[in-house]
Amino acid sequence: MDFPPVNENIILKKKEATPAVNHFEITKEFERFNQRDEMFCRSQWDNTVKSKKAIDWFKSMITNNLAFKSTDGYTQKDFALRNAGWTFANLAMERTQHLQRRDGFLDDITAYLEPSRTKVNIESAAEMSAEIKQAAKMFGADLVGITHVDRRWHYAHRYDADTKTDKPNELPDDLTHCIVLGTAMPYEVIRTYPSALAGVAPGFGYSKDVFILQTLAQFIRNMGYEAVASLNDSAQAIPYAIQSGLAEYGRNGLAITKEFGPRVRFGKIFTNLPLTHDQPVNFGVKEFCDICRKCADACPAKAISFEEPSDTVLNKSNAKGIKKWTVDGEKCFNIWANQGTECGICMRVCPYNKSNKTVSDRLYFRFFKWLAFSPAKKIALYLDDALGFGTRKPPSWWWKTRPE
């Protein structure tokens, strides 16, 4: 089922290009992406990328029979922490598995309760937006943005893991607002990528997102409005994060935020609650990425482009008709499957990946961003290298750190 457009400004007519979205130039060849072609889904049905190692990697996150080693970062303790972080994300997926659903990853998160039959009267959409952001941050979100629903970023079809086929991706037409929530992943443990230990960062990020999305969506339903909570399902998160003013797009294919760089997980809530919208931001990521190629240099799979943004399609896991930096998902995923856990090097070495824990951390990060947005970009890059940012820390170092 194809969705109707939200408004006439985003109708995708044949042979007609659409406006750029903050460094995304949408061309006339644009097609909505099919979730079955997403790399993790392909590894379940596409024999060109499917492998025993890929299957073992998926299974390893939901079992205690771990393929651990004596290597630092890949011990039983490291894998045990990684898998513990995934617990609530896995529970969300498993609770409706008997209904052929994978909540949060292939299907939206099942509502706890239906909307109240009585609606709260919203006198000011702007005030309601401020209150939604306040509630979201109280529940644990680090970043919150609000934008309009843009059907371009919704999957043409969802993927059914049980039947290995497409299934409809439906969203009621009256859900015209999208609340985007960002959850920061811990800086220190990301410095140990690649390692099984560092895999706790995305796993726990997803688990926190499930909690925040479920609770905030239920708050909206309790006020009498519809709310559909979405993690990795339904629609692509990065375009929504950019559109809602939370991030810019980086050479490494990740959303780069002002506050945490690329170490953020994003979720969405689609709703008919009256809200106002935030606008995209520009704090210099594109211009800095033009001269910085640290992620491309460091990528062991050579999956990240050194070139200018283009609409070249490398394989079926790339979106069609979007001019941007494109990562080769096949090469990237092959590294993940072979090492048995995420890689994450491109996140670790990104100059925007900085700590903001202490006052001095925040002051330096602010100084770095000022340089990166100025004509002195090369000085910012030089300082990043000279001060050792992005270098890998041994996982044993992380185990010896203690919270302040």
Beta strands, then each sheet from edge to edge (+ up, - down):
strand 1: 25-26
strand 2: 143-148
strand 3: 158-160
strand 4: 165-167
strand 5: 177-184
strand 6: 227-230
strand 7: 248-249
strand 8: 255-256
strand 9: 264-271
strand 10: 322-323
sheet 1: 1+ 10-
sheet 2: 2+ 5- 9+ 6-
sheet 3: 3+ 4-
sheet 4: 7+ 8-
end
